[in-house]
Structures are given as structure tokens and as C-alpha cells.
């Protein structure tokens, strides 16, 4: 994995496949809920494609998990996406608001799935 690759797409794909089996959802259903094509979702879950962080976050959420669960390599205990890397990517765009965004992301990651679902339903109303 190179520095530009923020996570291992094979490990992420394995987790997505396992969580999909546990959820009982079909790939087309997940793709529709996430807002991506079924072939693109299939490539991500097979480890052939590297999904963007926002897409991976939506996939994880649909499957009742956090993006942190998806991007953490449990075999080594090390996060494969580091807050420092995220900060580095956000800083040129958001400048002084980067710390607040990072804090919000960390808070959202820790939020229970049912809270996220309720929050989204309020936004859709």
C-alpha cells in the first residue's frame, strides 16, 4: 500500500462482503441506498475498485457499521486511514475549519447506527 492509498481495498472488500452476508441485503439494494451503480459496488466489494471515503462511509452505514470499522485493519490494530492523512487532505480546502470538521467526523463515527438513521430521516423530512 502506497502513501497515496489510504486503505487496503482487499481488506475493505472482505469486510463489506462479510457484512453484506450478515445483513441479508442484495448488492443492488445496497448500491441503490448508497447512490452508486451496482457494478461499481460489486467492484468495491471484490476489492477491484477503491471507493472514495464518502462512498465507503455510506456503504458502512447502510450495513450498520462505521467507516472507522471498515478502514481499521484489525489484524495489526493500526488504522489504515489516519486522522493526520485526513487532516492533510482537508486543510487546503477548509483551512481554519479543518479541526472542527475532524472533530465532527470523529463524533459521527462514534454515533450509534440508530441515531444516524433517525438524523437522516429528519433531514429527509
NUZAZA-363054 format. One record per residue (C-alpha): residue number from 1; residue in three letters; z negated, y negated, x. Coordinates in steps of 0.05 Angstrom, whole numbers. Example, Ala and Ser with C-alpha at 12.3 -4.5 7.8 and 13.67 -1.06 7.14 Angstrom:
BEGIN
k,r,c3,c2,c1
1,Ala,-156,90,246
2,Ser,-143,21,273
This chain:
BEGIN
k,r,c3,c2,c1
1,Unk,0,0,0
2,Unk,20,-67,30
3,Unk,-17,-132,24
4,Unk,31,-156,-29
5,Unk,17,-95,-72
6,Unk,-48,-109,-108
7,Unk,-59,-39,-133
8,Unk,-35,33,-125
9,Unk,16,45,-181
10,Unk,7,121,-176
11,Unk,-68,118,-187
12,Unk,-59,67,-244
13,Unk,-6,112,-276
14,Unk,-52,173,-272
15,Unk,-107,135,-307
16,Unk,-61,109,-361
17,Unk,-35,179,-374
18,Unk,-106,207,-379
19,Unk,-130,150,-424
20,Unk,-68,157,-468
21,Unk,-82,232,-478
22,Unk,-154,215,-495
23,Unk,-133,161,-545
24,Unk,-82,204,-581
25,Unk,-33,145,-583
26,Unk,41,155,-571
27,Unk,76,117,-515
28,Unk,118,78,-565
29,Unk,56,57,-603
30,Unk,23,31,-540
31,Unk,86,-4,-517
32,Unk,92,-39,-584
33,Unk,19,-62,-584
34,Unk,26,-87,-513
35,Unk,93,-122,-528
36,Unk,136,-84,-477
37,Unk,193,-35,-483
38,Unk,177,40,-489
39,Unk,218,56,-426
40,Unk,181,3,-386
41,Unk,114,31,-409
42,Unk,138,101,-392
43,Unk,156,79,-321
44,Unk,88,46,-312
45,Unk,50,108,-336
46,Unk,92,153,-290
47,Unk,77,108,-230
48,Unk,151,89,-223
49,Unk,142,15,-240
50,Unk,90,-35,-220
51,Unk,68,-73,-283
52,Unk,44,-144,-278
53,Unk,-31,-155,-282
54,Unk,-27,-186,-353
55,Unk,13,-125,-377
56,Unk,-36,-77,-345
57,Unk,-94,-115,-376
58,Unk,-62,-107,-445
59,Unk,-48,-33,-434
60,Unk,-120,-21,-412
61,Unk,-147,-60,-471
62,Unk,-104,-21,-521
63,Unk,-132,43,-490
64,Unk,-203,17,-497
65,Unk,-214,4,-423
66,Unk,-217,-57,-378
67,Unk,-165,-77,-327
68,Unk,-221,-70,-276
69,Unk,-228,4,-294
70,Unk,-153,11,-286
71,Unk,-148,-24,-219
72,Unk,-210,4,-186
73,Unk,-199,64,-141
74,Unk,-258,108,-159
75,Unk,-242,156,-102
76,Unk,-260,105,-49
77,Unk,-304,60,-91
78,Unk,-264,0,-68
79,Unk,-229,-46,-116
80,Unk,-154,-45,-104
81,Unk,-147,-114,-133
82,Unk,-195,-163,-101
83,Unk,-222,-227,-131
84,Unk,-201,-261,-66
85,Unk,-129,-240,-77
86,Unk,-131,-264,-149
87,Unk,-161,-330,-127
88,Unk,-107,-338,-75
89,Unk,-53,-326,-127
90,Unk,-84,-374,-178
91,Unk,-103,-431,-131
92,Unk,-33,-461,-122
93,Unk,-24,-463,-197
94,Unk,-92,-481,-225
95,Unk,-124,-516,-165
96,Unk,-195,-540,-183
97,Unk,-198,-497,-246
98,Unk,-189,-432,-207
99,Unk,-264,-416,-203
100,Unk,-272,-426,-278
101,Unk,-213,-380,-291
102,Unk,-241,-326,-245
103,Unk,-308,-331,-279
104,Unk,-274,-324,-347
105,Unk,-235,-264,-324
106,Unk,-298,-230,-298
107,Unk,-335,-245,-363
108,Unk,-276,-218,-404
109,Unk,-274,-155,-362
110,Unk,-347,-141,-377
111,Unk,-340,-154,-451
112,Unk,-342,-92,-496
113,Unk,-277,-69,-527
114,Unk,-301,-83,-599
115,Unk,-317,-155,-580
116,Unk,-247,-164,-552
117,Unk,-216,-134,-615
118,Unk,-257,-180,-660
119,Unk,-240,-240,-618
120,Unk,-166,-224,-621
121,Unk,-169,-216,-697
122,Unk,-199,-285,-702
123,Unk,-142,-313,-660
124,Unk,-90,-278,-704
125,Unk,-121,-306,-769
